[in-house]
Amino acid sequence: MKPAPFSYERAASLEEAVAALAVAGDEDVRVIAGGQSLGPMLNLRMVRPTRLVDIHRIEALRAIDVLADGGVRIGACVTHAMLEDLPSGDRFPPGLAEVLRHVAGGIAYRAIRCRGTIGGSLAHADPAADWPSTLAALGATIELAGPSGRRSVPAGAFCLGLFETAIEPGEIVSAVVLPGSGIRRWGHRKHCRKAGEFAHAMAVCIERDGERLEVWLGSTGGAPVAIALDRAALAAIGGSEAQQRAGVREYIAAALPDAISPGDAYARHLHAQVAAEAVNDTLANRT
Amino acid sequence: MKMADASNAVKGADPRDAQAGHPAYASVGHPVLRPEDERHLHGAGRFVADIAWPGALHLAFVRSPVAHGVVRSVRAPALAPGESFWTAADLQDVARPIVAKLNRPGFQSAPYPCLATDRVRFAGQTIAAVVASSRARAEDLAEQVEVDIEPLPVIASARAAFEADAPLMHEGWSGNHFMKFTRTFGDFEAAVACAEVHLTRRYRMERLAPSPLETRGCLAVFDRAQGRLLFHTCCQRPHIQRDFLAEQLIGIEQHRIQVVVPDVGGAFGVKTNLYPEELALAAISIKLGTAVRWIEDRMEHLLSACQARENDEGVTIHANRDGEILALEAEYLVDGGAYSMLPSTSAVEANMSANVMPGPYRIRNYRATAMSACTNKAPTGPYRGVGRPAACFAMERTLDELAHVLGIEPHELRRRNLIAPDAFPYTSATGLVYDTGDYPPMMDTAVRAMGHGEVRAAQQATAPDARERIGIGYAWYVEQTAHTAKEFFARGSVVLYGFESARIKMDISGSLTIETSVCSHGQGHATTLAQIASEVTSIPMDRISVRAGDTDVVPYGNGTFASRSVVLAGGAVHQACGRLVERLRVIAAHLMQVAPGALTLGAQAVHGPAGTEPLPFARLAQVALQYVHELPDGIEPGLEFMSSYRPPVETGAFSAGVHAAKVAVDIETGAVRLLDYLVVEDCGQTINPMIVDGQVHGGVAQGIGQALLEEIRYDAQGQPGTVTLADYLLPGFGEVPEVRIEHQHTLSPFTAYGMKGTGEGGCIGGPAAIGNAVTDALRGLGVSVTRAPVTARDVWMALQAAGSRAGAGDPPAEPAYTWMPPQ
């Protein structure tokens, strides 16, 4: 279980990294940051790049900045552990740090969180990863740096499918930008058979002041999926806690796209179940 | 900082204090910290992969991508100087194919070549090998090898092996079974006719990968000048491994083979076998006359190392209405894989399951069928527990079903059937001789410690629409340990494991070296064996070294497996130390000019009558090793004592245990959460209770893995679906709760200190106890556990099915049982 031969270079700056990505001939160049997904895939020879460009030492990509408009810019090489350990009492928009801490702290194991990065997770676009659905629900934009400068893609439109993203050849995820508006209530749930395992179902629900509930499902086998949740319908579901959860679950099950786990009743149930739990957590909690 | 100073032994409460009549020991029975942990905690352990050998080449195997086929051609890659490529034809003059045999009627054996000759029979079988300067380079070359295989129909399950159109797996066989038999014990038919209730259930235990932290690996160094093979490996039995290598390799006998086993990171039975990979490595090293290394990666391990279990079970209990079992019927159908492993064979699981099924219960009338099928999957063999987890699952799950049918508490039903304390020595229906046991108090302890009544009360108080349901389950087992030659002979084993050896050396300072024939793979022999030596000699632990795992150093013996080391190697140390002490007494008596009987031993000295100066061991050692002119006449110089211990009774010392699990089942997801896990165990006198607890904890983790997570999967074409640890789920700290342990000490009458082995018990009870607890939680919902692992998916699907049956007014799915009128 050793990788096929490849050449390796370490970029000292984002500009250097972008320049290094300029592909010559039939070269297959890949960016490596924390290497927590790419490493095993290299060793299993599931990917066989001819060259790796290592960006994890680029200091500028490890910054977390609060922007003038109140938003937050997270560098692509910020690790899950750095987000898990976000100090409280900073100038983040209300609720945001709690969501980031919770989601980051639930990714795999601490050892993996210490190396794995938010940008790497997005670029890799494993459907079972936590960030694609979470950042979509948070209304984030993904910043890409390429040979012709920088551009931004809404997180909800970033992941296109299984290991597929909006990244164009020659581009690198440079940052994630989160909006400055506060989060009123939120919920994030996933179902794993064991701690740290890739989730079989995952859902996040974000409610901002005066806005609708953003419900996004992850672990769908493809890109994260948004579920339109009508407040009126939600309000109509009453009864005991169990009945309410069942009601929300049924509502979400009805809205679940047919393409998600077709023919697998349990998998479809789990998607609706964790989404109902995330919605219920949201309604029950106030940050 | 020094981590564990063995001389500052932690002295815990002696478990025997409460038992009148047992002596209190100075070292035995105390939770002494393990000196060997210091190096492991500092990352300073030395495993096979850590052995630096300048110039050693690396080997990678070319493995079959298909489950069954005829190998038409194998084309070599383009090699650079110093690289080499090997197929079966290149090794046939050095290595014989492995043939595992069992001396039992109807057993069928077949050659298992180190590299496939003409046919491949499972995906992952070794076809060729490449040797290069690094593992990465060897893998590059291995993937360039072109293999042309003509596919054959695939047998992907035990049942498929017996279908009329199934291809014959091995030439000359009379069917696709390694072995099958039915045996009847007692007056079976008459007992069945007397029974009032007959209850049949079917279960399945999935296939497992034993998964030690350290995978397989070896470094073979053939020295042409000396004509000697130095074989570093991570195995459980250095001398047996040397015997196997000598048997398989052409033209090299044992005296020219040295097997060296450094630290071993877990083995669990998977490292008792001689593997084709190991044989190929040794053969290629001999051919090349150089050092070659193969360190298995996890994917290879999950593809091709010995797998286990995969046991389809059918059980019928014939009982009275009051729960007394009158007769028992069991059928085990095991998917044994493509080849038998040397030496335990693919029949070991089914045979053991059938043999041990009656467990701690007074069952005299018994019929068992055991079938081991040959299929296109990786070979199976011994994994901690061997057959007992399956037998326990079948027996204990069915007892809970019977208890439910009869309206008796499961623990009460068990109590009514346990072997009575005054029945020992007890010979089981299948002929196992249980030395001692005291089972009823263990059941009482488990029920009390689990708060059984409170669980029942909490279940009563659970709201009908509650999301979580709690349940409690028990599982019993007995564990035959330290059985020896006659017992293995009776089972048809070709290799007989009759004894273990120890050589005790006292040096001139009076410190001790123990050379033992057993081989620790994490069990802490360096501590337990030293404790026994310390107990006999009064020499403190920090003045005793234990050496193992080198056939040029340690005396011949069989190694570590089958829960035998403490009794047999401990017995050998006990015996050899006794001889040393006797010699020291004789020398002291001569120097003091008193009768040896007037002397006592203590504090590293021999003490004479009151008023005389004690003679320190160092002084006596000086006489024995240097000032030999002071020795009494007729006493040989030297202080080395070799002892091979063969127990007076060969049928083994029987440990026993009850596992109890309390679970919560989330009926909305099917997920099972362990709330509490208790083990009540009895392994006689414990030498080091902390190590016994460690054995239990580790075993329970594996039992939990089997109960809830682990499952090797193959598709209908025999393609493995679980070749990484992302697919094959092992339990981690998050899945293993704190395990509570209650000890009982029913001593064996024929072992030193009354000890019994305890290596395997921890992993036997998990699937049954957890399966019973989940079933108990879901009783009102019409769901019972029939498969291990119990997955959330299975539970949820079963709940849906039960719910729709109930909605339609249909009876439960399980054709439960038949009543017969009392006669």
Chai-1 contact restraints between the chains, C-beta under 6 A:
chainA,res_idxA,chainB,res_idxB,connection_type,confidence,min_distance_angstrom,max_distance_angstrom,comment,restraint_id
A,M1,B,D297,contact,1.0,0.0,6.0,A-B,restraint_1
A,M1,B,M299,contact,1.0,0.0,6.0,A-B,restraint_2
A,K2,B,R135,contact,1.0,0.0,6.0,A-B,restraint_3
A,K2,B,A136,contact,1.0,0.0,6.0,A-B,restraint_4
A,K2,B,E139,contact,1.0,0.0,6.0,A-B,restraint_5
A,R193,B,L729,contact,1.0,0.0,6.0,A-B,restraint_6
A,K194,B,L729,contact,1.0,0.0,6.0,A-B,restraint_7
A,K194,B,E735,contact,1.0,0.0,6.0,A-B,restraint_8
A,A195,B,G734,contact,1.0,0.0,6.0,A-B,restraint_9
A,A242,B,D465,contact,1.0,0.0,6.0,A-B,restraint_10
A,Y266,B,R793,contact,1.0,0.0,6.0,A-B,restraint_11
A,Y266,B,W796,contact,1.0,0.0,6.0,A-B,restraint_12
A,Y266,B,M797,contact,1.0,0.0,6.0,A-B,restraint_13
A,Q273,B,E668,contact,1.0,0.0,6.0,A-B,restraint_14
A,Q273,B,T669,contact,1.0,0.0,6.0,A-B,restraint_15
